[in-house]
Amino acid sequence: MVKHLLGIVAAIALLIACTLLPFLPGGYDPVAIPVSAMALVAGVLGLVLVPSGLLLIAANYSPALAQRRYALSLLALVASSLVWGGIFLAGLAYSFVLAFAVFILWIFTTFKTWTRLRTTGGFSALPYYLVAVPIGTVLLQFTLIKPAVEYSRNRAIRNSAPLIAAIEQHHASQGRYPTSLHSVNLDFHTGVIGIPQYRYESRGDSYNLFFEQFTYKPGVREFVMYNPKDEHVMTSHAIDLLELTPAQLALEHTRGHNARFDTEHPHWKYFWFD
C-alpha cells in the first residue's frame, strides 16, 4: 500500500507541477503554457473517472460486482478515453505535433489500462488511482492556481523595474521616449517561464509597457500594462486603431476588453479580453 500511496502522490505532484509551470520563475519556455492547459483539462475531466473507480474498488470486496468486472472495466476505459480526448484537443489548440504525441500516449496507456482492469484475480490498486488522483489534482489546482497567477503577474511587474528605469533615463537624456524597442535580442527578461517578453509602444508624450499573462480562465486573455501617466490603452483589434477616430477610441466599450483591474503596483493595470 505504501508503494501505491507514493505512486498516487507522485501522479498528483506531476500534474500540479505541469499546471503551475508557466507561473514559476525561470526563462521563457513556449511548451509551458500548452502543458499547463493540458494538465488543467486532465484535472477537471479526470473527475469522470471517479465513479468507475469507486465501482471497481467495490468489486474487490463484492462478489456480485466482481462478476461485472468486465463491464465496469469497459466503463472505466470509456471514461479514461474522454479524459484523453480532452487532453488531445487542448494540445491540438497549440500544436499538431504535441497533439500527435498525446494521441500516441493515449493509445499506449489505454491498452495498458485495459489489460490491468480486466484482471480478475487478487487486489488491484489501479481503481484507487482513478479515484484519488483526479480528486487530489482538482482540489490542489483550484487552491493553488489563483495565487500562482498573482505571483507570476507580480514577479513580472517587479522584474520590469530595470527596463522602466532605462526608458526613463532615455527620456531624461534625449528629451523624449524611444519610438520603439523592437530588436533581435531581448535584454530585459520577465523572469517567468510562461511570459515571453515585455512589449513597448510609444504613446504621445507617454508610453505603454505590457506583457501577456497566461490565465486559468477558459477563453480569457490577460494583458498587464504600465503607463506612467495612468493613461492605459489596450485595444482588441489593430483595425480599430486604423479606422476609428480618436474620439471613438476614447470610448471604453470600443476597446474590446470585458474587465479592467488595478494592481498593488503604481501605474500598473491588467485587462481581460475574451
Secondary structure, DSSP 8 states (H G I E B T S, - for coil): -HHHHHHHHHHHHHHHHHHHGGGSBSS--TTHHHHHHHHHHHHHHGGGHHHHHHHHHHHTT-HHHHTTHHHHHHHHHHHHHHHHHHHHHHHHTT-HHHHHHHHHHHHHHHHHHHHHHT--SS---HHHHHHHHHHHHHHHHHHHHHHHHHHHHHHHHHHTHHHHHHHHHHHHHHSS--S----SS-SS---BTT----EEEEETTEEEEEEEE--SSTT-EEEEEE-TTS-----S-HHHHHHS-HHHHTSGGGS-EEEEEE-SSTTEEEEEE-
